Amino acid sequence: MTLRERFLSNIRGDIFGGVTAGVVALPLALGFGVASGLENGAAIGMYGAIAVGICAAVFGGTPSQISGPTGPMTAVVAGLAGSLMGDPSWIFVMVALAGLIQIMMGFLRVGVYINYVPYPVISGFMSGIGVIVVALQFGALLGHPPASRPLQAIMSISEYLVDINWTALILGMSTIGIIYLFPRITPAIPSTLIALFVMTGLSVLLSSEVPRIGAIPAGLPDIRIPDLDWAGLQLILPSAFVLAVVGAIDSLLTSLVADSVTGTRHDSNRELVGQGIGNVMSGLIGGLPGAGATMRTVVNIRSGGRTALSGLVHGLLLISLLVVFGPLAERIPLAVLAGILVTVGIGIVDRRGLGHLRAVPRGDAAIMLTVLGLTVFVDLIWAVAVGMVMASLVLVKRLADMDPAAQLPLMEVARHDLPPLDVPEEVLRGVYLVEVKGSLFFGNAGPLQRKLTGLKDVESAVIDMKNVPYIDQSGAYALADLMKILNEHETRVYIAGLQSEPSDLMRRLNFLPELCREDRIFSEVSAAIECAARDAHNRIETRP
């Protein structure tokens, strides 16, 4: 894609889309910054929206995508705020390190693997993030300082309800009402922005005694690098990896949404590089981490944005708002931001997935609920890790339950599928055709071996492998053990249709031709059957 195609092919639409997305991003950047629990949170949210928004637009692989702080990324930071060596500057080192990991992921071309994350894991994870966002704002909605951890917020509900700041609650609930109801009047103006301005102005006019954002540093931030040491880097590396993975999933899912709306196709690996560069810059200037933001991206596209220019305009607009209007933002009530974030959290929850819990297989439902619970109450790392392990085990169980092989006496096969064989019918009774279906791997190797061990009492066994494209070490050993048992009981083994990959593995392990001679290995099933039938006939005739 040329520079003109990337930035100058849709100037009018991109300017309008970028401005609209920037307006929508303003309250969200402020809200996520405060929700992070870090000092000067509102400014930190703006810094992250600017750095990630501009860099991801310029270097990313989804032209219409708008990036900035998101619920999942903020939830990770909120869970770590104040816990990393007691020095918040390590949070920003973690953000930059996460960006470097994302850049490596892009260069290693792992972006395509987003398609292999099972839906129940993504659904449970996103719903858990939504619950976390709502839980963290519950205190602020009632006029209390926001909690830093979801479990702390849930455990503090009774305390919040004993001492309610009714003014804060009215402001927060009114904010939620405006966000949901104003689009019915006109969708042209973002309802979050209307709620932010109206409720903040009302609180100032009434001189309401409610907690507010407080002072925001004026102007642009300085690049700051803390004193680094190996012990500290070892401590933050696991968290940085989780942040990188969460950001990658968040961004690439948004890229898929952008593709579906615009009819284009994004570059997953380039998108990871762009997001990584943005998070490195955000960490250097002390900003929140970011990712592709679904709502802001859709707003941009519907407003005319199509190329990377729209994301650049969005970032430049936020810079101007920070420089010019930063001092005014300190009057925004925390309850108003809490109301905005509650609607964001509700939007993150996968209501479709949760609504289908009774209809989906029980294994998928168990994965979804487990990941959701672990995300909220334990840790994001464990939630995703346990979810992936559970999904893998469920898949293996389902594949193992599928019948890996069908065995028929050759007499039955000859009556329906084969030309007449010049051997007596009693010979065919002692020859079996075994059709192995699908990949042979650790999940179904055991059932296959147990099912076919009974063949040791027959004259010959033809194993049809033409439908086996892949075999792993467990499958190879199971097949080898089966052939060994058959050989020990003087049952002759014939193999037909062996594909290249299974053949290479069996030969590298010396199972072929050691357990099945070369003259009993055929490319065609019919040739193997004829040879097995003829050999069985000859064996019977030569017996005393």
Summary of the structure (lengths in Angstrom):
residues: 544
radius of gyration: 31.3
end to end distance: 80.2
largest distance: 111.9
contacts: 2066
relative contact order: 0.15
helix: 67%
strand: 6%
